[in-house]
Amino acid sequence: MMTAEDENEPTREHASTVSLSDENDGRLTVSISDAVSELETVKFTIQTKTALPSFSQHQMSVIRCHEEFIWLHDMLSENPEYAGYIIPPAPPKPDFEEARDKLTRVTAAENTMTEEEYKKLRKELESDYLALFKKTVAMHEIYLLRIAAHNKLREDSNFRVFLEYAKDLKVRSKNKKEIIGGFFKSMTKNVDEALLSGQKDKDEFFIERRTFLEDYHLRIKETTKKSESLSASTNGLSFDYMQVAGCLALLSTRDPSLQRFMAQSAITFESLQKLQKRTSTDEDLKLTDLFKYYQRETQAAKSLLYRRGRALADKEIAEGKLEQAQKKFKDIPTAEAYVEDCKIRFESISDMAKTELDTFKNRRLETYRKHLVDMSELQIRHSQSIISELTKGLELLKDF
């Protein structure tokens, strides 16, 4: 079992460093104050403070699992009233299987290592597990922050139930039939989207945004892969430092003449390993996680454009049916009413979408600017710390 408060490092502090939400007016604040990782799930404690009249209480606390976050996302995505909004992407499913397997393997190999080697390796893996756990908590909190900051979505009745209802929502995981149904639904959407790709749109705003999003989505997917590779390399260097420290510590026990020299060298490399690990964690947090989030957010923006394109196609189909009705002098009032309904829906989605896409652009630019500045400052501080540690280590080694 793992909790968000392990090692006295609150999740709230961690989440604030990766916040991707819009500015909130303070009328609804949501945070994940605690979380517990169990074998099959993670349970999040959600604290809410609000001055919105639609809520029955001003302060609330509930416990939710990942499946309930997905339920909320499905409710928002399937609501036709929100067709003109960018629905915040659902948080990724918690996956600690690989981290648990590594811990299990290390525990099983305890007898093949020295006590010191075992403690160091186990502590390293536990640290990785804790970092992954806290990122999972942060992504779930960011999802709630995005909804709470949206003037329309935060008034959703399902969101109120999610935050207010003290008992279990009784949400279950999807069965095989529902998973297969979702797959075919996704395939149908992809085919429909491909058919709509040749659609003639007269609005230059949406033509430009569609072109940008298509190109941007491909580029950010590639950037995410490269960022993951960078984080892996930085983390690999941290592991190398740990291996070198272990070898030096072992050598200090084998050669009495070099004992103090090797022991001090091992201490220096252990310090470098910790600093390098922090560098890797920050790169993962400030770059890789950011790119991963906007890869999902960009897909959500593309889904908005798809819904608008579908509404435009429906309007054009309705206009075609009206022409046929007028030629046949049959069911003209019904056809006219249908055209009007499709026109109103299309115009409504278009108006909302323009505001949403502009907000998305501003939020994205502001977030990237903040994270790149933060990342640069962190790299400078880490480099200074590494130089300081090397200088101190070299000075100490001169005495031997």
Secondary structure as UniProt FT lines:
FT   STRAND          2..3
FT   TURN            4..5
FT   HELIX           6..8
FT   HELIX           11..16
FT   TURN            17..18
FT   STRAND          28..37
FT   STRAND          42..50
FT   TURN            53..54
FT   STRAND          59..65
FT   HELIX           66..77
FT   HELIX           80..82
FT   TURN            83..84
FT   HELIX           97..108
FT   HELIX           110..112
FT   HELIX           115..148
FT   TURN            151..152
FT   HELIX           153..155
FT   HELIX           157..164
FT   HELIX           176..196
FT   TURN            197..198
FT   HELIX           204..254
FT   HELIX           256..258
FT   HELIX           259..283
FT   HELIX           284..288
FT   HELIX           289..328
FT   HELIX           332..398
//
